[in-house]
Amino acid sequence: MSISKIITNNSVKLLSGLANNNDSIMPMVFKDTISNGAIVYTYAKEGTNHDARERAIEEFGTGAVWLFGIPLVKKILDKTIYPILKLDPNLDVRILKDEKKINKIKNALQNSTNPALAHEKEVILALDDKNKVLQSLTNSKLYKALNISKFGISTALSAIALSAIIRYKQKTTEKRVEKDFFEKNSSNILITRQINKQNKKNKFNIPFCGAGAAVADAFMYNPIFNTSLLDGVITGTRLVEARKGEKKEVALKELFQLFFIYALAKPIQLMFEKIGSKINAPIELDPMVLFSNDLSQKTKDACKEIEEKLKQTIVDNKNNPKTVFKDNLIDEIYNIANEDIKNPLIELLDKNGVISTIKNKQTGSIEAMSYFKHIDEETLAKSLKNIESLNESLNANIKNLSKIKAFKIFATLGNVGLAAWAMGVLQPKVNIWMRKLLNNGDNRNPAIVNQEKEIQRNIKLQ
């Protein structure tokens, strides 16, 4: 049975999300969720019950805040503040910085009769209406201020929620440790003075520093950058709230998390892609492309479009002719879409996540290219090259397609699985090993041991 028959449309969508380490949080969500379960299990098996309980509260509680905090707050603001100011939350502020680009969009929309673009026409053309809030530079600054505020508020509220979860976890453990100790020693305990309960002096402050326009834009519009900033706040909060004796464990855990969710995700993906190129199985393109129907014919037609409309011949320094992509790639892509929206190249670029399109809700077919989303020219050029590489592989041997699909699945699941294993199994095992090494074989959390010792210091056993 071929892989195409095994993989359903929903499976391809899931695989597509898992394979996207550029601007999708799905790989991070799966890595985090799987590793959280593994962490709780590992500590329950090799640590203590207090450890496992604490990990369950903190890991899954933090995961909920991390996953839903920013999107939820953004959604609330999109439904309240933006309508009041008569602004559209879907308009990418980056397109407003280039006046020439705005004029091109206006002209294209004015000349378009496609009903799919009606909403975009209404919003973009409102830039000329002096009686509305949407006005050239003022509009750009207002949009940017709102986006930064939206992101700042959502991050701050998520950080506050996280701090509350950690303190709840610690307070719950403290009460359980006290209860267990008194039950165990109830017949021998003589209370000599009340147990002193220390109030933490550390206060959590969220720093918001100024950043360059490009950095601010990246953090506003890339979900991975969104969550990376929140993860930075999470790491800082955990280190600040960490109890005496557990800061090193917290630091090691956070190091594993940050490395395998962020720093190593792309390198691991590139490693698999290099392996794929060596075995004639190019897997750079999205699974939505690789599992498309009639892919071989579509790549051939797309490459014909690339060759005829997107390339030009120039002369290099040695007077040798050289074929390169045109300088105005994005404009050319819009031209191709305007000529024929059902062009295979447009379909493949859309499925690869390079361009943004408006689809018919009933049929799912592309009706128009959206003007609302920013298109990165470097990413576009890279995708065009990847389409050409795929076409070369399929032209060499059509049977390569099955190998490409299989290796794409293996690489995607391998990336997620390796990270989840490192964070969920290797990391807690290393921490427990360090505990035993530094505490004469004791596998208990040093912070909880310190709590028990504090109780003993404040009571006198007969």
N, C-alpha and C positions, 0 to 999 in steps of 0.2 A: 504493500500500500504506500502510495506517495505521500510526502509530507503535506502537499497542498490539500489532500483530501482529509488529513487528520486535523489540520489547523482551520478553525472556524473564523468568521469575520470578527467576532468578539475577542477571540484569542489573538488575532493579529493586532487589534487595537491595544490590547494589554501588552503584547510584546513590543509594540511601537513605543508605548510610554516607558517601559522598562529599559529600552535601548537608548533613550534620549537623555544623555548626560550633559546636554548643553543648556536647556531651559525648561526641563520637566522635573517636578519633584517626585514623580512616581518611583524612580529607582531608589531615592532616598527614603521614601515612605516604606517600601518593602524591606530595605536593609534595616531600617530602624525597628520596624514592627517585629520582624523575625528575630533580630538580635535581642530585643527586649525580652521576648519569651525565653530565649536561650539563656540570657543572663539570670532571670529568675530561677529557671530550672537548675542551672549550674550552682548557684549559691545555695539553693535548697538541698542539693545533693552533697556538695562539698564544703559548704559554709555552715550557717546556722539558720534557724527559722526566723530570727529577727532580721537577718540579712535578706532573706528571700522576701519577707513582707515589705521591708523598706524599698527594695528594688522594684517590687510590683507597683507600689504606690507612686514612687518617683518616676520610673521609666514610662509607665503607661499614662500617668497624669501629665507628665511633660510632653509626651508624644501627642496627646490630644491638644494641648495648648500650641505646640509647635506646628501641628498640621492644620488646625482650624482657627487659631487665634487671629492671625493676620488676614486671611481671606474673609472671615466673618465680619471683622470691624470694617474692612474695605467695602464689603457689600452693603453694610448699614449706611456708611457715608455716601456711597454711590446712589442709594435710594432716597437720601434726605437732602444733603447739602447741595449736590449737583443740580437736582431739579429746581431748587429754590433760586439758584444763580443762573438757571437756564443754560447749563453747560452739559456737555455729553461726556460721561466718564470713560467712554471707549475711544475717544480721540487721543492718539499718541502725540504728546506734546513735542516730540522730536521733529515731527514733520512741519511744525509751525516755525521752526528756526530758519528755514530756508525760504525766502520770499519767492524765489524763482520756482521752487517746487510747488509752493502754494498756488501760484498763478497757473502753473501747468495743470494742477489738479482742478482748479476752478474752470479752466477752459475745457478740459476733458469732460467734466460733469455737465457744464452748460450745453455741450454738444451731444451729450448722451441721452438716449430715449429709453434706456434700460430701466424698467421699474424697480429692479433689485437695488439700484443705486439711489433711490429716492431719498432715503434717510441721510445718506452721506452728502447728497447734494444740498439738502436743507441745512445741515450743520456747517459744511465748508463755505457755502455761499453766504451764510450769515456773518462771515468775517467782514463783509462789506457794509453791513447794516450798522450805522453809527448810533442807532437808538438802542442797540442791545449791548450786553456785556461783552460779547465776542468782538474784539477789536485787535487787529494786528499785534503789536508788541505787548500791549496791555493784556490781551488774551493769552499770549504765550507765558507771560509772567504769572498771571492768575492761575492758569492751568498748572504750572510748575509748583507754585506755592501750595496749591491744593493737594497735588500728588505727594509732595514732601510731607505735608502735614498729615495726610492720610496714612502714609507709611510710618511716620514717627509716632502717631497716636496708637496705631495698631501694635507696633513693636513695644511701646511702653506698657500698654495694658497687658500684653502677653507676658512681659517680664515680671510684672507685679503678680500676675496669676501664678507664675512659676515659683516665685519666692514664697508665696503662700502655701503651695504644695509641698515644698521642701521643709518648711517649718512645721506643717501639719505632720509630715512623716516623722520628723525628729521628736515632736511632742508625743505622738502616739507610741513611739518606741520607748521613750523615757518612762511613760506611764506603765507600759508592759514590763519593762525591766524592774521597776520598783515593785509592781505587783508580784512578779515571779520571785523576787528576792524575799519579800516579806512572807509569802506563802511557804517558801522553802525553809525559812528560819523563824516562823511565827512563835514557836515554843521557847525560843532562846533570846528573843529580841527584847531589850529594855531601851525604850526611847529616852535618850538623855537630852535631846534638843531637836527642834524642828529641822527637817531637811532643808538646807539652803538651796534655793532654786535660782540659778544664775540667769539673768536676762542678758541676752547678747547685746553688746555695744555696737556691733557692726551694723551700719545702716546701708541699705543698697541704693545707690544713686545711678541713674542711667545717663551716661554721657552721650551727648549728641554734638558732634563736631562738624564744622563746615567741611565741604568736599567740593572738588571740581565738578563742573557741569557734566562732563562725560561720566564720571563715577556716579554722580547722583542719578543720572538717567539709567545707567546700568542697574543700579539697585532698585529703582522704581519699576522697571519693566521686565526684569529677569527674575522668575520665581526662585531660582537657585540662589541668586544674590540676596533676595529677600530673606530666605531662610538662613543663609550663612550669617547675616548680621544678627538675626535672632539667636542663632546658635552661639555666636560670640557673647551675647548677653547671657544666654543660658550657662555657658562655661564660667563666665565671671560670677554669676549668681551662685552657682554651685561651689565655687572656690571660696567665696565670701562666707557662705552659709555653712561650709564644712566644719564639723566638730573637731576638737583636738584629737589627733591620732589618725584621722582619715584623709587629710588633705593630699597626701601623696597618692593614695588610691584614687581619689577623685580626679587628680591631675592626669594620672595614667589613663583612666577611663575616657576622659575628655579628649586626650591626645589620640587614642584609638578612633573615637567617633569622628573627630575632625579630619583625620587622615583618610579613613576609608569611605566616608560619605562625600568629602569634597576633594582633598588633594590627590587621592589615588584613583578616583572614579574615571577620569579622562585618560590617564596613563595606562590603566588596565585595558580600557576600551581600545586605545591605540595599539597596545601590544597584540590584542586579538586581531585587529585590522591588518597589522603587518604580517601576522601568521597567515591570514586569509589571502593576502596578495601573493605570498610565496607558494600557496597551494592552488592558485588560480580560482580563488573564491572571494572576490571583492565584496565586503559586507558593510561598506561605509554608509550606504543609503538606508533609509528608514524601512522597517518591515512592511509598512503600508505600500511602499514601492515594490519591494522584493516579492511580495505575495499578491501583486496585482494580476488580474486576468490578462492574457495575451501580452505578457511583459516583453517578450522578445520583439514582437512587432512594434510595440509602443516605443521601446528604446531605439529601434532603427529609425522610426519616424521622428523621434525627438532629436536624435543626432543629426538628421538631415536638416532640421530647423536650426540647430546650433551652428552647423557648418555654413549654411546659406545666409543666416540673418544675424548671427551673434559674433561672427569672427571677421577679422580683417587681416590683410597681408601688409607687413611693414618691412623695412630694410634695417638690419642691425648695424652695429658699428663697423663690421667688416663687409658691408654692402651685400650681405646675404639675405634673401627673402625669408621672412619668418611669419608664421600664422599665430595671431594672438586674439584674445577677446577684445571686443570694442570697449571704448572708455565709458560709454553711456549704456551699460548693460540693463539697468533697471528700466530706462525709457524704452529700450527695445523689447523687453519682456511685456510691458504694457501695450506696445504696438501689436505684438503677436496676439495678445489676449483680445484686443479690440477687433482684430481681423477675424479670429475664430476662437471663441472661448473654450471650445471642445478640443483644442489642439493638444495632442499627447504630451508635449513638453510642459504645458501649463498644468496638466493633470499630475504629472510626475513631480514637478516642483511643489505643487500644493500638498501632495501626499508626503513629501519630504520635509514639510514644515518651513519652506523657505519664503513662500509668498502667502498672503492672506486672501481668501476668496469668500464670496457670498454664495451660499448653496440654497437650492430649493429644498424646503423643509420636508416636503412629501417624497420627492424622488432622490434627493441627495446629490443631484447633478449640479455642477458649477454653473452659476448664472453670470457672474462678473468677478473681476478682481477688486478687492477692497482698497480704498485709498486711505483708510484709517490707520493701518499698521505700518511701522517702519520696516523697510527691507534693507538688510545688510549686504552690500555689494560683494564683500569678500566671501561671505557664506554662499551667496548666489553663484559666484564663479567656481567655488569648490564643489558645489552640487552638480554643476554642469560637467565638470571634469569627471566626477564619480559616475554620472550617467554614461559618459563616453567609455569609461573603464568597464562598466557592467556590459555595455554593448559589445565591446571587444571580446570579453569572456564568453558571452552567449554566442557570438559569431564563430568563435573557435570551436565550441562544442555546446550544443543546446542542453546536453545532460549536466552541464556545470550548474544549471539553475537549482537542481535538487541539492547539490552539494553546498551551494551558497546559502540556501534556506536553512539547511540543517546546521551549518556552521554559525549562522547568525543566531539561531536559537541557543546553541551551545555557548557562544560568546556572551550573549545577553544574560542568560541564567548563571553562567560562570562568574560574571562580574558581580552580580547581586549576591550569589551564594558565597563567594570568597569573602566579601566584605561582611556579610552577616555572620559567618563563622568566626572571623577575626574579632569582631566586636562582641559577639554573644557567647563565644566559647573560649577562645584564646585569651582575651582580655581578663575575664574573671578568674580563669585558672592562674594566670600570671600574678594577679593581685593576691589570690589565696596562697600561692606559693611564697610570695614575699612576706605575707603575714607569718607563716610558719617559720620562715627563715629568720625573721627579726624577733619573733616572740616565742622561741623555744618550742616550736611545733604547735602553738595555739592558733587555730584557724578562725577564731572569733574576730569580729570587727573591733579594732582597737578603741574606737570611739565608744562602743557599747561597753567594753571592758572598763573603760575609764568611768562610765556612769555607775557601774556596779561598785567600783572602788570608792567613788564619791559617796555612795549610800553607806558603805561600810565605815567610812571616816565620820559620818554624821550619826552613827548609832553605836551602841556598845553591846556586844554579844555576851550573855552570861555564860 
